[in-house]
Amino acid sequence: MFVFRSLPPLSLYIHFPWCIRKCPYCDFNSHALSEALPEQAYIDTLVRDLEQDLPLIWGRRVNTIFMGGGTPSLFSPEALERLLGELRARLNLAADIEITLEANPGSVEADKFAEFRAAGINRLSIGIQSFDNTQLEALGRIHDRRQAFAAAEAAHRAGLDNFNLDLMFALPRQSVDGALADLHNALSLEPAHLSYYQLTLEPNTWFYHHPPPLPDEDIAWQMQSRAQATLSEHGYAQYEVSAYARPGQQCRHNRNYWEFGDYLGIGAGAHDKLSDVTAGRILRRSKQRNPQDYLQARDFVQRQAQPNEADSVFEFMLNALRLNDGFDLDLFEAHTGLTRERLAGPLQQAREDGLIEADTAHIQTTERGKQYLNDLIERFLPDD
């Protein structure tokens, strides 16, 4: 049984499942838009979804909201303003709440940025991926280099200086110089935050079944290590495996995931994780995945499960070990409802192998541990 002294922080994730075109590397629940966007019907359904879930989070403060997809910026500013108004009427939102919207850099969407800010959105995450037109075409992106620059400049003009740029490396036939050129282009736009991650071939994607020619592991490692040095020189501190931020600009929503906080998910295919103090349990759920099924649903939950203690230990470590500054054992106990003794054996072995630094209060991954992160995480897998 999980014994919580208090509830973990709570975030809200809202999923928007439509995009203009499905990218060949994308394994998210996204669907190419083949007809008119059912904008008002989807907002209505999100509100119904939330209302069904209110008893699970009644009275709890929501610290962050993240609108992801798909491409949520396809929705009009008026629709998102209406949605945020519905949320404010039903939820206890923190006064300093972080509200992030994922956006693509197409020129039509960039023109909406000032209106998104007026609607209450205070952070953007812009999916650039590359500034090389050849790479953008290979990745199936619908924007070009010019639009990538224009989107970031539009964010600055709109007063949305707290924006993230998504950038990938180890792209098809990409050289180290090509990856660094992309990075310098991103830095020239002065984002507050940069998500810099390696292209991987995920199951159930076009690229997985039709693999493009990717750089080998040694070249990818050169790209990553040189990028880390460059980002540090420009004042961006790495705080998670693929996340870099200027001082005070870490993504609070993602940080809550990595620290095993709670999050409610609404929208087609959204997932959530909620702690229950009274029942001494953790509840994991996912919503109806197909957009049409979701729009017509009466009960939005498609699957739910209660992870056991061993599963929760692994899920916590899977995320927390990615953080550069590590985690306190007090946080493990508070957010899992378990005692720190559950970690003792694997932690001792990992420390002896030079993968972590640990004392009686704090755990932190070493440089060697970061290099062999998958091996480190696997030490906390539940026994079969």
N, C-alpha and C positions, 0 to 999 in steps of 0.2 A: 504493500500500500504506500502511496505517495503522501508524505506529510508536509504540507506547505505552511510555512510561517506566515506568508502573505502571498498575494498573487503577483506573478511577473508583470512587467509592463505590457501594455496592449497596443497593437497596431491594427490598421484596417487595410486589406488589399482588395482592390476592385479590378476585375478582369474584363477587358474589352476584346472580343475574339476575332474581330475582322481586320483585314489588311487589304491593301490594293493587290498585292501578289505575294504568294508564299515563297520565302527565300529557301534555297536548296539545303542550307545548313540548319534551319530552324526546327527545333523539336517542341516548341511551345504549342499550346492550343490556339492556333491561329488559322483562319479560313479566308481564302481569297473572296473578296466581295464580288458577287455575280449579279446583284440587283441593287435597288435603292437601299441605303442604310436605314434599318428600322430604328431610327434614333429615339423617338419618343416612346415607342413600345419597349425598348430595351431599358431606358431610364425607369419607366413604370415597373418593370420586372425586377430591376435592382432594388427598388424601394420595397417591393413585396418580399424579396429574398431577405433583406435586412430585417424587416419587421418580424419574420418568422424566427430570426436568430436573436432578437433582442433579449429574451429571457436568459440566454446563456451569458450575456455580458452586462446585464442591467446595472447601471450605476458606475461602471468602471470607466476610467478616463482613457480616451484614445489619444495617443501621443503623436502618431504619424499616420498619414494616408498615402498609399501608392496606387496610382492608376496605371496598370500595365496591360500588355497585349501580346499579339495583335498590335494594333495602332490606335490607341485611344484618342490621339489628336485628330483622327478623322471626324470625331464628334464636334459639333459646333460649340463655341464658347457659351452660347445661351443654354444648350442642353447640360453642359457641365456645371454651369452656375446654378441651374435648377437642381441638379443632383446634390451639389454641395449644400444648398439650402435645405433639402430634405434630410441630409445627414445632420446638419446643425439642429434641426427640430427634434431629432430622435436620440442623439448621442451626446455624451459629455466630452466635448473636444477640448484638448489642452489649449491654453491661451497662446502658447508659442508653437502650435502644431506645425509640423513639416508636411506639406502637401505636394507630392511629386506627380508629374504627368510625363509619361513616355511620349516622345514625338519623333517623327521622321523628318528629314530636312528638305522635303519637297517644298517648293516655293509657296504653294497654296496654304500649306499648314503653317509655314513660318510667318505668313501674314497675320495669323490669328494670335501670335504670342502675346501681344499687348492686351488683347481681350481675355486671354486665359488668366493673365495676371489680375486683371480687374475682377474676374470671377472668383478669385481667392486662391489660385494656384501660386505657390511661392518657390517652386523648384521644378526644373525641367531635366529630363534625361534624354539626350538627343542621340539617335542611332546613326552615327557617322560611318563606322566600321573601317573606312579607308578614304583617302583623298586621291587615289589613283583610279582614273576612269576605267582602265582595263580590269583592275581588281573589282571595282564596283559592278561591272558587267558580269564578271565571273561569279560574283556572290549573289547575283540576281536582284541587286538593289535598284530601286526606281529613280534614285537621284544621281546627280553627277557631282564632280569636284566643286564646281561653281556654287551649286545649291548647298553643299556642305558648309562652305565658308559663309554663305548668306544666312543660313539658319542660325549659326552662332552669333553673327553680327546682329541679327534681328532680336535674339534673346537679350543681348546687351542693351539695345535700343529700348526694349520693352521694360527695362529695369529688372529683368530676371537674371541677375549676374550669378546667382547660385544655381549654375547648371552643370550637369555632367555630360561628358562626351564618351560614348562607347566606341572603342577602337580595338580592332583585332590584329593579331600578328600571326606569322607562319601561314600566310595565305598561299594559294596555288602559285608555284614557281617564284615566290617572293624571295628576294635577297635580303641580307642584313641591312644593306644600305637603303633598300626600298622600305623596310619596316621603320628604320630610323627617320627617313624622310616623312613618312606618315606621322610619326610622333612629333616631329618638329612643327609640322603644319598644325597639329592639334594644339600644341603649346602656344603657338602664335595667336591663337584665339582666346587665350587666357580663361580657360574654364576653371571653375572652383574645384572640380572633381573630375577624375579620369578613371574610367573602367577599362583596363588594358588586359585583354585576355587572348589566349591562344585559340585559334580555330580548331575545334575537335569534331570528329565525325560521329554524330550521335545516331543511335538506332532510330529507325522510322523517319529518316530524312533522305532526300534525293542523293545527297553527297555520300551517305553511308552505303547506298547500293550502287552508286556510280562514283567511286572515289577520285577526286582530282589529284594531280601531282603536287604533294605538299613537301615542304622542306623537311630534312631529317631532324632527329632529336638534337644533334649537336648544333646545327644551325639555329634551331628554335631556341636552344638555351643561350646562344650568343645574342640573339635578338632580345630575349628577356633580360639578361644580365646587363647589357648595354643600355637598354631602356630604363632599367631601375636606376642606374647611375645618372642618366640624363634627367630623369624626373626629380631625383634628389637635388641635383644641382639647381633646378628651377624652383625649388621650394615646395615640392609635392612629397609628402610623407606617405610611404606605403603602410597602411594599417590592416590590410587583409591581402590574401594572395594576389588578387587582381584589382585591388582598389587603392587609389592614391588621391590624396586631398591636400589642399592648402590648409593652414591652421584654422581650426574651428569649422571646417566645411565637410567633415565626414558625413556620410549618408546615415542619418539616424534610423531610418526604416530598416535598411539592410543590417545595420549593427544590431538591431533588435532580433533579427533572424539568427545572426551568428552567436548571440548570447542566449539563445533558447528562450526568448521572450514569447509571449502569446500573440497570436494574430487571428483575426476573423477574416474569412474570405467570402466575398460575394461576387457573382458573375459566373458566366459559363466556364466550367472547368476549374474554378477557383478552389484552392486548398486552404485549410486552416488548422490551427493547433491551439486548443483552449484547455487551461487548467481548471480543475474543480476542487476547491478546498474542502467542501462538505463531503463529497463522495470519495475524496482521496484518489483522483484519477486524472489522466490526461486524455483528451478526446481529439482524435484526428478525423477530419472529414474532407470530402471533395464533392463539389456540386455537379449537376448535370452538365456533361461536357459538350454535347452537340448544341450549337446556338438555337436551332429551331426547337429542340426538346426543352431547352432551358426556358425559352420564351413562353412555352405552353404548359410548363410544369405547375403543379400544385404543391408538391413536396420537392424542394430543390436539391436535397441531399441525395447523391448517387451512391456514395460509399462512406462508411464510418468504421473506425476501429479504436480500440483502447490499447496503446502500446504497453508492454510490460516493462518492468524495471530495467532489464538488460537492454531492451531496445532503446529506452530513453537515455541510458548511459551512452550508447553508441551515437545516437542522434545529437546529443549535446557535444560530444568530442569531435564528431564529424565537422561541426561548424566552428566551435571555439578554438580548435587547434589551428585554424586558418588565420586567426588574429595575430598580428605582429607583436602586440603588447601582452598577449596571453590573457589569462583570466584568473580571478581569485577563487579559491575553493569555497569561500562563502557564497559566491554567485552560483556555483554549481549546486550547492545545497538549496539555495533559495529558489532557483528556477526549475530544478528537477524534483524537489521534495524528497531527495535521497541523501544519505550521509556520504561524506567524502571517503569513507572506508571502502566504498564500492570501487574506487579507482586505484587503490593502494598497489595491488600486484602489477598491473600493466604499467603504472607510472614508474614504479621502481625499476622495472626492466628497461623501459624507454630511457630513463635517466642513465642507467649503466651503459646503454648503447650510444649515449651522446646525442639523443634525439630531442630531449627536453632539458630545461633547467627548472628545478623545482625546490621549493622550501615548504615549510609547514603551512604557508598561506597562499602561495602563488605558483602558477604553472605557465611556462613560456616555451614555445618551440625554438630550438637552436637553428643556426644556419644549416647544419647538417640535417636536422629534422625537416626543414622546409624543402630541402632537396629530395628527401625521401618521405614526403608527406603521406603518400598513399600507404606506404608500409607502416608508418606510425599510426595512422587512423585504423588500419586493419587490426591492430592489437586490441582494440576495444570492441570488436565484433562480438555479438552474442554467440555463445556456444550452441552448436546445432543440437 
